[in-house]
Amino acid sequence: MATFKEFRNNVKPNWCPGCGDFSIQAAIQRAAANVGLEPEELAVISGIGCSGRISGYINAYGLHGIHGRALPIAQGVKLANRDLTVIASGGDGDGFAIGMGHTVHAIRRNLNITYIVMDNQIYGLTKGQTSPRSAEGFKTKSTPEGSIESTLSPLEIAMSAGATFVAQSFSSDLKGLTSLIEQGIKHEGFSLINVFSPCVTFNKINTYDWFKENIVSLEQFPEYDPTNRVAAMNKIMETNGMLTGLIYQNTSRKSYEDMIAGFKPEGLAKQDLHITEEQFNQLVSEFK
């Protein structure tokens, strides 16, 4: 059985010192080992942004996609090879701006993949512009007078789209984050894990201290039931989306793959895809 060290490679991350993404990388590696995966059984698909680099920092199959398109690629990988554990990752700009359409539809499809969003509430790679997660009044290079747009709530959107697993964590909580990723991997369906990951270079508002002061842990509510969809939505709104832990899980809904009529469990990767000349000509004739 692989240890978390076996999910490390020799590529040194070039994130800024203190970036929350370091902890998220470590949590993914620890979670993969804890659930019994081998490096060749894991695929990490990422988008564009500082966080998008993570696919190259983990010893597993990795693909650094294009902006906002990590999820379409990840879904294709999972459908092609169901034996792989697939993790998609990216920042809040990647997943909740240019990629939001893909995020919503991936949620409602409920493919058996895990999506980890590194939420620093700013665009870091392009040097500090307002993101969909930035607060009203937030001053950046793109909003020098303060943002006039409302903050997008990914948790409310996920719940409304029919998510079967919604969780949120903080990069400083390595133990809690690792546990949530383990639960997300084991969940039979689409798992959304939003992670507060402070940008120490460009976001001087939403700092580590700020998050520690404003986060509300679900551990404070011993009677909380993550299977109650209405209660989950209410708690999200009560805390203005600042709660951490397993917020909602529905285990009764089948994954997308399991509902495809005639879909072979092994996926495309292990099927014989060779065709005869006659079959090829028949396919070509359909496009004449």
Buried (B, 14 or more C-beta within 10 A) or exposed (E): EBEBEBBBEEEEBEBBEEBBBBBBBBBBBBBBBBBEBBBEBBBBBBBBBBBBBBBBBBBBBBBBBBBBBBBBBBBBBBBBBBEBBBBBBBBBBBBBBBBBEBBBEBBBBBBBBBBBBBBBBBBBBBEBBBBBBBBEEBBBEBBEEEBEEEBBBBBBBBBEBBBBBBBBBBBBBBEBBBBBBBBBBEBBBBBBBBBBBBBBBBBEBBEBEBBEEEBBBBEEEEEBEBEEBEBBBEBBEEBEBBBBBBBBBBEEBEBBBBEEEEBEEEBEEEEEEEEEEEEEEEEEEEEE
